[in-house]
Amino acid sequence: MVVAERKPIEEILDMIKEFDKVLLTGCKGCVTVCNAGGEKEVGILASALKIARKKEGREIEIDEITLERQCDPEYIDQLEDPISKNNYDAVLSMACSVGPQYIAKRFDTVLVYPMLNTSFIGGSLEHGVWAEFCQACGSCAIHNFGGLCPIARCAKSLMNGPCGGSSGGKCEISPETDCVWHLIYERMSRLGQLDKLGNVVMFKDWTTSRDGGPRKIVREDLKQ
């Protein structure tokens, strides 16, 4: 899932300092799972902003709505009614950065502001803790490494073994960070496939990654 976290309240207050009426939009997708932008978080932020502005002696009107997703045009269309009927100073998006961009594209005369910082593609380690597992490079090769990704989980994205900085199964960048190559070795050993680590993995083709510009996937069988 896409993992994000809310921007600091001070930054948000500075963003909206000129506004008196805004629409705060949440998303029931990834950011709900990571407790950053779901319906509950929309309510919490709205309350925090109202309290902060009241302390300043200047109240703010905030309408709230949480969409099924903000990365799908059909759900963005649901904002048509509230935006057309209300004279909002701006729309605030509590989604990954795709959300505010989709809203901005759909409503090209409306100011749109991101309330979250999009962090990475990852998963949950425990309640309240998420970690990065994928960099969306567009050419997955984890089958060569026991199902683990050295691109995302190695600080140097090394493809042919650990660097000289790993020690005791930990990365040199932090004693709390596992060396993914240590994990790869241990897993391949358990699988009886250590011999595969002797194969030299060729340099990665990065043309499928972000380096080639914005990417697009077209499924002709799904197009209408």
N, C-alpha and C positions, 0 to 999 in steps of 0.2 A: 504494500500500500504506500501511497504518498504520505510522508510524515511532515507535519508542519507544527509551528508553535506561534502563539499570539505575540504580536509586537508589544513592546513595553507601553504601558498606559500613557506615559509621558509623550512618547512619539505619536500615539494616536490622537491625544488631546491637541498636540501641535498641528497635526494634519487638519483637524476639523475646527480649529479655533475661530474661523470666520463663518461657520455654519450654525443655523438655528433649527433646521429641520432635516433629518436624514433618514434613509431607509437602510437598516442593518440586515444583511442577508447571510444566512448560514447554509450549510451543505450537509446532507445526511450520508455522504460518502466517506472517503478516507479520513477526513478531518474530524468526523464524529467518532470514528474508531479510536483515533489518537487523542481524543478529548481536547480538540483545539477549536473546532468551529461548528459543532452541532447545535441543536436547539437549546440545550442547557447553556452552552458557552455564549450563545447569542444573548440570552437573558442576563447572564452574569455581566457581560461587557456593557450591555445597555444600561444596567443599573449603575455600574461603576462610572460610566460617562455622565449620567444624570447627576449623580452625587458630586462628582468633581466639578461639574459646571455650576451646580447650585452653590457650592462653596465659593465659587468665583463671583456669585451674585448675578449669574446669567444662565437661565435654564435653557435646555435643549429638548426638542421634541424628537423622539426616536420611534419609528415603526419597525416591527420585527417580522421577518419571514424566513423560514428555512426550507430550501428547495431539496428535492430528491437528490439532484446532482447539479453542480454548476459547470460541468464539463460536457454538457449535452444541450444543444440548442432548444430542444422541445421543452426543457424545464426552464431555461432562461426566458422563454416566451411567457411564462407565468408571471413575470414581473411587469408585463405590459399594462395590466389593469391598475395596479397600485401606482406605478410611475406616471401613467397618463392622468390619473385622477388627483394626484397630489403634487404640489409644487416643491419637490425635494431640492435641497441645495446640493446634495450628493448622495450616491449610493455607496455603502461600505460593505465590502465582501469579506466574509469569514470563510474563504475556501482556499485551496492551493492557488498558485498564481494563474492557473488556467481560468478560474472563475471570474476574477475581475476583468481579464482580457476578453472573455466571452460576453460579459455584460457590456463592456465598452464598445465591442463590435456591434452588438444588437441595438444599443441605444447610443448613437454617436453624438448626441447633443447633451449627454448627461455626464457629470463628473463622477468618476469611479475611483475608489481608494481601497488598497489592500490592507486588511487588518492582521494578516498572518505573514510569517516568513516561511516559505517552503524550504524544507531542509534536505530531504533525501527520500529514496525508495527503500523501505526497510520493513521490519517486523518487530513484534513485541518480545522482549526478553523476560519481562515480568510486569506486574501491574504498575503502570506509570513510567516504564522504561522502554525506549525503542532504540534500535540500532540499524545502521545502514547495511544492506546486503546486496544492493544492485545499483549500478551506475547507468543502466539502460544504454549500454554500448551498442546494442542492435545486432550483436553477433555472439550469442551465448556459447561459451566453451567449457562450462563447469563439469561436463562429463569427463574432461581430461584431468580433473583435480578432485575426484571423489565427491563431486556435487557441491564443492565450495568455490567461491569466486575470489581469485586473487586480484582481480581488477578493482573491485569495490572494497575488499577487506584487507588488502595490503597497502600500507601507506605509500609505497612506491609503485604499486600495481605491477609487481614483478611476475613474470610468467614462467620462470625456470628455476624456482627455488628461492630460499630466503636470502636476505642480505647479511652482511657481517654484524649488523647491529642487534639482531634478535638474540635473546638469552633466556634460558629457562622457560621457553615457550611463550615469552612475552616480547612485544614490539618495543624498540628503543624509544618510540615517541611517548610511551606511557606504560608504567608497570601494570596498569589495569587493562591494557589492550592486548588481546591474544595475538600472537603471530599466526596468521592464517596458514602459513606454510608449515608450521609445527602441527596445526590441526589437520592439514592435508596429509602430511606424512603419517600421522597416527591413524587416520581413517583409512588410507590406502593400505597400511600395514594390516589393519584388522580385516580388510577385504581381500587380503592376499594379492594385491595388485601393485606392490612396490616397484616391480620391474617396469611398470608403465612410466614411472617418474624419471626413468633413464632416457625416455624419448625427448628430444629437443623440440620444444614448441616454437614454431616460427613466429616471427614478429607479427603483431596483431594488425589486421586490416581495419583501420579506423574510419574508413569511408562510410561505415554504417552508423558511426557515432555522431555526436553533436558537431564535431569538427567540420562536417560537410554542410553545415547549415541546418535550418529547421527541417525536421523529417516528417514524412507522411506515409501512412499505410492505406492502400486502396484495395478493398475486397470487392471485386466486380460481382461476385455472386450475392453480395448483400445490398448492392446499390439498387435504387429503385428508378 
